[in-house]
Amino acid sequence: AGRTWVAEATELELSAQDGGAPAVGVMAGFFAVDSGSFSLFTGSFSLRGFSEGERQLRLFSRDRLGNEEAARSETVILDRSAPLTALARAGTSFGDFISSRTVLSLSAQDRGAIPAGTASTRYRIDGGALANEPLSFSLDGDEGRRLVEFGSVDRVGNEETLSSATLILDKTAPITAAAILGPRFAAPPGDAQAVGGPLFIASHTRLSLSAADPGAFPSGVARVLAAIDAAAFAEVDAPIALGGEGARFAAFKAVDRVANEEEQKCFSVSVDSTAPTTRLSFIGAYFLNFNGSGAQPEQADVFISATGKVVLTAEDPVSSGTASGLRELRYRVNGGGFTAYTAPFALAPGLHIVEWFSTDRVLNEEPLASRRIAVDAQAPIT
């Protein structure tokens, strides 16, 4: 036979009928709980004050002539305990912070010595109407603090006092800012020197990424991610290099602590790691010295006439499809101060040490070069 559960507030009633023919009718009914004394039944009774679990009800009736039936018993299960409802989260959350993708689920378990079982669970959001379903849901709408209240009722009407949880809804993704640390050059439209670009950087230039989580109730930035060229996104926590020489593509984004993900940002750069080169030439007659030539002074690398001039020609070579262009060419004579080269220059008679170097627009610098140049202003004597 099935079992019967009752609550503490359940009112129990007796129904008796006099048997036999003829029958004078039932005069009174009596009941007792467990081993207690019989009491006259006067309408209804409850098990208020009794402990939970199986309770033995003993019952009998008496007719108007004093005939009593033999006492019989029935077992009922007293359940005084309300269920306990738990709120669980699935998906990313952080402390009290959730996103609109976080799934909230309600589950209830009836308590007590022999629980009757949960009948229903209900909840409400921000003081709205109580709902029984769905028991898995997400929060949307306004960001900020959101109140979820919930509770359950068991099969005999024991009602749980509503519990509550205050959650903070964060729907706003972080924003990442990029800064270039080190040499850079943005070529204007139509720049004749630049090949690639229009944004050029040196190989030692770094990309610095910083992110902030906006919104009225931010959960905070969890990580910043970057990808160079076709590589997968990886977390970065320091300035990063953008790869070897040539065209490079950088993408970056940030994710907050509840997995709100920024739409990726990207930009293209040309990495120039090749320094310019400078060529030495002369206007007028010149002679390249060699061992055994007999020219004096013998330490001179080249001889020019008094009317000759020194010509320096620099260019920024294209390497891997990239050249930022020449920034400047500088030279000095006999250890003096460096000066910008603007035109061919003459030298006084005698031996001179001419040094030079050139720099491109992302500050790649050519190694210092030098030549010993002798200016011969005297004609031979025969």
Secondary structure, DSSP 8 states (H G I E B T S, - for coil): ----EE-TT--B-------SSS---EEEEEEEETTS--EE-SS-B--TT--SEEEEEEEEEEETT--B---EEEEEEE-----EEEEEEES-EETTEE-TT-EEEEEEE--SSS---EEEEEEEETT---B---SEE---SS-EEEEEEEEEEETT--B---EEEEEEE-----EEEEEEES-EEE--TT-SS-BS-SEEEETT-EEEEEEE--SSS---EEEEEEEETT---EEESS-B---SSEEEEEEEEEEETT--B---EEEEEEEE----EEEEEEES-EEE--TTS--SSTT-SEEEETT-EEEEEEE---BTTBB--EEEEEEEETT---EE--S-B---SEEEEEEEEEEETT--B---EEEEEEEE-S----
